[in-house]
Amino acid sequence: MIKVELDKENRIGKVLIDRQEKMNAITVSMRREIGERILELEKSPDVRVIIVRGLGGKAFSSGGDVSEFLSLTPETLIDWGEDLSSSERITKPVIASIDGYTFGAGLELALSCDIRIATPRSEFGLPEIRLGMVPASGGITRLVKVLGLSRATYMLMLGKRIDSQLAYQWGIVHEIVDAEKLDERTYEVAKELAGLSPLALKALKKVLHEIADSPMYVGYDIERKTFGLLKYSGDFKEGVEAFLNKRKPKFDGK
């Protein structure tokens, strides 16, 4: 149900959700497998960028498999959100390629990715309140950070669905492209990221998350120190030399 594809030539790895008959609803075992596959691609020297995609065109993922909810044990719930948060915790950039319904655990997975590209027919929501529950895989926290308290409250308390245009206006997705161009555009962004310095992207991803929860003066200090460290990297030397010589840089992550 969770497939992995490797494009070694472009250094891109793909994690594909393939449970189309159930609108890509995510079971507990699928949660675990998504996390494992993402971590495997993080360790792969052949991969610089990861794409997460739901197959079928109807849903990125319609959410968690509700049929399992009443049988969940406390042991399962202790690490409930860890696997779906793997994209955020790893050092490589992760792109969510979104087409169709993106609800519950599906939206939580998408929100943990660094860049989100969607189609006009995509819809988004965290409907857990309508089951007498609340999101618990990072959905509340990430939505508050992305939307602010007021919009997040409106969306979460009503279990509100929003369309792709509003999701774009609110910052839940970064781009909207026609469905037939989704794979092409996702690959364009992935290849652009794969051509950048892996070391600088790793540092930037870490810095972004640290600064998001820091006062401004701490953020200034973090970014200056990160610049200072990268200044001595081979990638920075290659970037400057390539710029001065008007050629495309070849970064090796060192």
N, C-alpha and C positions, 0 to 999 in steps of 0.2 A: 504493500500500500504506500510505502515511502520509497521512492526510487532516487538513485543518484546517477547523474551523467557528468562526464568529464570532457572538457574541451581543452586538451593540453596545449594545442597550438596557440590559443588565445588566453590560456591560464585561467579558465573560468570553470567553476564547479556548480552544478545545479542540484537542488533538493526539490523533488517533485512529489506533491500530494496526489495520490491516484486512488481515490475511493469515490468515483464519480456517481455510482448508483445511490450513494448516501450524501450527495452534495459535498463530498470531501470532509464530512464530519470526522473529528479527530478523537480517536479512542485513547485510553490511558497508555496502551502499548505504543500507539502511534506518537504520542507526546514524547515518550522515551526515545523512540527511534529517530524522530526529528532532531532532538538534541544530540544524539550519538552521531548522526550523519553530519551535522554541522561541525561538530568537534573534530571528526575525522578529516573533513575538508580543511579545517583550520590548520591541522598538522601536515597537510600534504604540500610538499615543495612545488608541485605542479599547478597549484591553485593560488591565485592572488585575489580573486573576487568570487563571491558566492551569490547565486540567484535562488530565491525561494518562490515556487510557483504552484498553484493549484491547477490540475488538469481538467479539461472538459468544457470550459467556457461558461459554465453556469455558476460556479463558486470557486473563489480562492479557498475558502473553507467556511461552511455554514456554522461552525462552532464545535463545541465538544459534543460527544455522543451522549445525548440525554438518557438513553436507555441504561447507561452505566452509573448514573449519578447516585442512585439510592444504595448502590452496593459498594461505594467507595469507603475505604478504611482510613482511620487516622494516619496510619503509616504512609498510605498513598498521598494524603493531603499535606504532609510535612514538606515534601519537595514538589508540591503541585505546580508551581510556576517556574521551576528552575529550567526544565527542558525547553520550554517555549521562550525563555529569555536568553538562550545560548547565543543568538545572533548579536545581542547587545554586549555580551561578555567577551566575545572573541576579538582578536586584533584586526582581522581582515574585514573589508567593507562587505555588507550584505544588502542586496536589493530585493525588495518584495515586488514581484510582478503580479499585479492584481487584476483579475477579470471575474466579475460576478459578485455574488453574496460574500461578504466578509464580516461575519458576526462572531460574537463571543470569543472563544479561544482563537478563532481565525484572525480576528482583529488584534488580539493581544500578540499573536505571533507577528503580524505585519508591523505593529507598532514597535516591536523590538528590533526591527531591521533599520538600517541607516537611511536608506532611500526607498521611497514607495512610488511606484508608477502604476496608474490605474486606467481603466477604460470608462467611457461614459455610462455604461450600463451597470457599473459596480455600485453596490450599496454597503453601508457600514453601520454597525450598531453593537452595543453591549446590552443584550436583552435580559440579563440574568435576574434583574429585579422582578420580572414577570413570572419567574419560577420561584419567587420567594428567596432569592439568593443574591449575592453580589459577585462581581468579577474577582478572581483571586490569582491570576497569573500575570500581574503587572498592569492590568487594564485600567484600574482606577488611578493608580499613580501616574502612569504615562499619559493618560488622557488629561489629567489635571495639569501636567507639565506642558502638554502641547496646546491645550485649549484655554487654560486658565480656569479658575474655580467656577465662575458663573456658567460658561458654556458646558463645562464638564458636568455640572450639577443638572442642567437641563437635559442633557443627553442621557445621563446615567439614571436619574430618578424616573424618567418616563420610559426607559428602555428604548429610546428614540432611534429610529432608522434615519440615516441621512443619505442623500444621493452623492454622486461623485463630485458634482460641482460645488456643493456646500463643503464637502470634505476637503476639496482643494482650497476653497476660500479660508477655511479654518486651519489649514496646515496639516491635516491628517495625511494627505497625499501631496507629493511634490509636482507630479505631472499627470495630465490626462491625455491619452492618445487613443485613436480609433482601435477597436479590438483587433482588426487584421494587421495592425502595425505594432501591437504590444511587444511581441517577441523581438522584432527588429529594433525597436527603440530601447528595450531593456538591454539588448546586446550591445548597442552603441554605447550606452552609459557604462556597462560592465567593461568593455574593451578600453574605454577612456580611462577608467580607474586602474585597470590592469597595466596600463602603460605608465602610470605614475610611480613615484618612489614608494615601495612597500614600507620602508622604514618611516618615512614622513607620514604616510597614512596611518600607520600603527600609532605613532606618537599623537597625531591629530585626533584620532578617535578617542584615545585615553584622555587627552586634554579637554575635549569637548564635554565629556561626561563629568569630569572633575570640576570644570568651571561652571557647569549648569547648576551645581549645588553650592557654589562658593560666593562670598562677597566679591565685589569688583576688584578690590585691592589684592585679594588672593589670586584672582584670575589673571591679573596683570603679571604677578610674580610667576605663576605657573607657565604662562606663555613665553615669558622672557627666558626662563631657565630651559624650556624645551628648545627654543631657538638656539640657545647657547650649546646644547648638546648636539643638535643636528648639524651645527656649523662644522663639526669635525668629521662628519660622515662622508663616505665615498660617494653616496648618492647626491649630496649637496654639491660636491666638487664636480661630479658629472653633469649635474643640472646647469651649473654656471658655465662650464666649458662648452656644453652643447648650445646654450643660448648665445654665447659670444661667437661661436663658430657657425651659427645658423644651421644647426643640424638637430635631428630628433634625438633626445637623450635615451640611453639604455641603462636603466636602473637595475641594480642587482640586490638591493635591500641591505647594503652594508655601509 
